[in-house]
Amino acid sequence: MGTKISIIPPREIGVVKWINIGKLGTAFARAGDTVDVTVAISDPSSIRAGAVLCQSNHPINLASKFRARIMVLDIVIPLLHGQNVTLHSHAARSTGTISKLVSIVDPKSGQVMKDKPRCLLKGQGAVIEITPNTPMPVETFDSCGALGRIALRDGGRTLAVGTILKVEGKD
């Protein structure tokens, strides 16, 4: 308690007042614990679902572009370059665009089978580049599994799921 934290977005600084696990107060929590955190901040209305709490001296960056390895699910229309999708990562949700189809990869081994495909079909594994309309708080799956998973949706249907390989254009 009393620890300064950053809340990203909106880059707000807060102070931890209480940490509760269940109904019991505690001095700290570990990774994976389900906790309620009470934070004192100047503008509570600026906080939205998908905001990330982090150390004030080591805030997470907002990614304006990232590369992901995905698995295309049961889709009717192929995924195309320039297609608009809704991005879901942890509790964050944003709209964005598939800005580049990098390659088709073997779903099991990850080996590149074809570079620069024209479209992605049902059941294919691929590496794509995604540009969110507003920067998102995400990390690579290797550095933080909880912030490194992504789902692409459109019209209430999940088009693809995957993991973030590289975060580019950090804000």
Order of alpha helices (4+ residues) and beta strands (2+ residues): beta-beta-beta-beta-beta-beta-beta-beta-beta-beta-beta-beta-beta-beta
